[in-house]
Amino acid sequence: MSEHHGHDHSHAVATEGNAKKLTFALALTSIFLIIEVIAGFITQSLALLSDAAHMFTDAAALAIALVAIKIGKMPADDKRTFGYQRFEILAALFNASMLFIVAMYILFEAYQRFSHPPEIQSMGMLIVAVTGLIINLISMRILFSSSTESLNVKGAYLEVLSDAVGSIGVIIGAAIIYFTGWMWVDTLIAVLIGFWVLPRTWILLKQSINILLEGVPEEIDIEQLRNDLLALKDVENIHQLKVWAITSRNIHLTVHLYAPQADHNLLYQQALEMLSHQHGITEITLQIEDYECGGKSSCHPREGHGKHSHHPQDSHQH
């Protein structure tokens, strides 16, 4: 039996330049978020408040991306061998939960307003929405170049891009109200923004919970992964296959390979290359076994080796 551990710590870490861009974009977004909330109450515009909720997701996404950079630099210690990487997921879960509650409140308030729409100050609503769009465009311009290099920054860029769509919706609503006096349009725009935000919030919530439960990441095809491992030269069986994620981009794998005729070092290199290039997994622990397991629930290796759980023709999956 042979055991190998593969670790590749070269996954992308945003540079200090990216951190500065994120900080600047976060400052712009946060300042406007406060302005938009105040303006929403002053103008009685539910659409502005709904867009402010969306802007909150932008600020949270930018903050999470920035924190991920800072925390990613903190070394692991004896109490936290993975370091503080999971903070990103906890923050994302908190963000999604809060936004889900806010979005439900916006939809409830919209339901209340449909029968008695309040007087909307459309010009103030228009000015604030245009300012919000400009802020989004500036943030997008700042983040665009780095979004092609860092998945972390790309996520924040997409959040800002989607909020720009919300700002355009508010601008259209404000223009319609100004020229027609149809106050119910504000409520309609708020509902549309709410339905725009909720699916993305639900996806973020599911992904965060899946990672915290150490489920198989959505981008990993576990059946294809199993078949690729079995296709490696001299591998006769696999078991104890487990795939999970520490963060959205830090995927880990452990597996036992039964390959009694294999050159262990060569098999290890082939498996490492396949898992890295075909499945994007670089944090790998392989245990290569040269003893045969029976059909029972546990293996009985040669003297000097420990027991290993085994299920013939299949593998365990997290």
N, C-alpha and C positions, 0 to 999 in steps of 0.2 A: 504494500500500500504506500502511496506517496501523496503528500499534501502540498499544494502550492497556493500562494496568495498573490494575486495580481492587484496592484494599486497604481492608478494613473492620476496624479494630482494636477494634470495640465488642463482640466476643464476651465473654460473661460472665466476669468475674474475681471470685472470692469476696472479700468484704469482710474487714476486720480482725475484725469480729464473728464471721464464719464461722470464721476461723482460731482464734479463742479457743475456740469451741465444739468444733472438731475436736481442739484440744490437750487440752481437758478430757476428752473422750471417749476419746482415745488413752491418756491417763494411767490412767484407770479400767480400760480394757481390758488394758493392758500389765501392770498390777499383778495383776489377776486371772489373766491368762495364766500368770504365774510361779507363783501359788498353785495353779492347777489342775494344772499339770505336776507339782509336788511332791506334791500330794494324790493324783494318779493313781498315782504310784509307791508311796506309802504304803498306799493302800487296795487296790492291785493291780487297779484298775479300768481296763480297756482302753477302755471307753466314755468315761471322763473324759479319757484321753490323746487319744482321737480327737476329742473335743469341743475339747480344747486346740489341736489342729491347726487346727480350724475357727476358733477364737478367734484364732489366729495370722493367719489371712487377714483377720480384722476389723482387727487392729492394723496389718497391712501396708496395707490399703486406706485406713485413716485416716491413716497416715503418708504414703502416696503423695498423698492429697488435700491434706494440709498442705504437703508439699514442693512440689506443683504451684502452690499459692498463692504460696509464697515465691519459687520460681524464676521464676514468671510475671512477677514484678516486675523481674527482672534484665534489663537492656537487652542487645540484640544488639551484637556488636562486629565488627571486620573479619575475625576468624577464625571466628566463629560467627554468621553472618548471620540464622539463625533463633533465636538465643539458646540457651537451655538447655531448651527445651520437651520435647525427646526424653527427658530424664531420667525423666519420668513413665512412658514406655513401657519403658525399660530396667528400672526398678524393678518394674513390673508383670510383666515377663518373668521376672525373678529370683524374685519372689513366687510366680508360677505354677509355676515349675520346682521350687522348694523344696517347695511344698505337694504337688505331684504325687509327689515322692519320699516324703514323710512319709505320704501316703495309701496308697501301695503298701506301705510298711512296716507300717502299721496292719492292712491286709488280710492280709498274710503272717503277722503275729503272731496275728491272729484265727484263721487256718487252723490254726496250731500249738495254739491254746488249745481249739479245739472238742473235741478228744479228751481233754484234761486241763485242765479249767477250774480256775483257782486259787480259793482262798477270798477272797471279796470282802467288804470292810467296807462293807456297804450303807448304814449310817447316815451314815458320813463321806462316802460318795459322794453321798448325798441332800443333805446340808448344802451341799457344794461346788456341786452342780448348781443348787440353789435360789438360792444367792448369785450364781452366774453369770447366771441368768435375770434377777435384780434388776439387776445391772450392765448387762445388755443393754437392759432397759426404760428405765433412766436415760439411757443413751446415745441410745436412740431418741427419748426425749422432748427431749433437748438438740438433736438434729439435725433433728427433724421440720420445724420452721418454715422452716429454710434449705433443706431438700431440695426444696421446691417452686420455689425461685428459682435454684439452682445445680446443674447436672448433676454437677459435681465432688462436691458434698456428697451429692447423691442416691445416687451410687454407693456411698459410704461408709455411708449410711443403710440401703441394701438389704443390704449385707454384715452389718451388725449385726442386722437383722431376721431374716435367714436363720440366724444363729447362735443366736438366741433359740429357733428351732425345734429346733436340736440340743440345747440345754439342756433343753427340755421332754422330749425323747426320753430323756435321761439320767435325769431325775427319774422318769419312768415306769418305766424299767429298775430303778432303785434301789428303788422301791416294790415291784415284783414280786419282786425278790430278797429283800427284807426279810420279806415275808409268805409266800413260798413256798420260799425257799432254792434256787431254780433259778439256779445260778451261770452257766450258759451264756447266760442272757439278756443279761448284760453284754457278752459277745462278739458276740451278735446285734445289739445296739444300736450297738456300735462299727462293725460291718460296714455297717449301714444309714446311719450318719453318713458313713462313707467313700464309699459310693455316692452320697450326697447332695452331697458336696464335689467328687468327681472330675469330673462333667460340667461344673460351673461353672469348675473349674480348667482343663479342656481348652479351653473356650470362650475364657477369658482368654488362654491360651497361644496359640491360633490367631489371636486378634485382635492380640496384641502382635507376633507374627511377621509377620502381614500388613502391619501398619503399618511395621515395620522394613524389609520388602521393597518398600515403597512400592506395595503393591497397591491396587486400587480399594476404598475403604471399603465395608463390607457394606451400609450404609444407602443407598448410591447405586445407583440403577438405571441402568446405563450405556447401555442401549439406549434407555430413555425420555429420558435426557439428550441423546443424540445426535439423537433425533427432534425434541425441543423446540428444539434449536439449528437444525436444518434448517427448522423451521417459522417461524423469524423472518423477517420481511419482507425480501425482496431477497437472502437467503442462498441461493446456488445449490449450494454444496458446502462440506464441512468436512473438515479433516484435522489430523493431529498433536494429536488429542484425548488429553489425559493428565489423570488425576485421581488424587490421592494424599493422604495425611494425614501431618501432622507429629506431631500427637497425636490422641487419640481424638475431639477436638472441633475440630481446626484443619485443615479440608479445603482443598486447593488445586486449582486447575484452570488448564490452559493449552490453547488451541485456536486454530487458524487458520481464519478464515471467508472463503470466496471470495464476495464480494458486490460486483461491479463497478458496479452501479447504485445502491448504497446511499449514504445520507448517513451517513458513518462515525461521527460523534458521536451521531446519533440511534440507530443500530444498537447502538453500544456501550452506551448507556443502557438500551435494551430488553433486551439480553442480560444486563447486570448485574442488572437487576430480576428477570428470569425465573430466573436461576441462584440468586439470593439467596432469593426467596420460594418457589419451587417445589422447589428442591433443597438449600437451606440452605448454599450455598457462597458465601463472601464474599471469599476470597483468589483473585483472578482475574487472568489475563493473557490478553488477546485480541489477536490479530493479524488485522486486516481487510485483505484483499488485493483489489486491483482488476485483477489480471492473470490470465490463464487458464492453467492447467496442462494439459499433455498427458497421454497415457497412460503415460508413462515413470515411472521411479522418482524422478525429481527434477524440480522446477519450473525453468523458465528465465524469470525475470521480466525486466521491462524494465531497461535499463541503469541502474545506480545502486542496484539492490536485490540482496540476497543470495539464494542458493539456498535452497529449502525442500523438504524431503521431502514426497512427495505420493502418495496412493493414491486413485484415483477412486472415488466412491460409497462411500467407507468412511473410517475414521479409525484412527489408531494409538491404542492403549489401553495404559496402564500396568497 
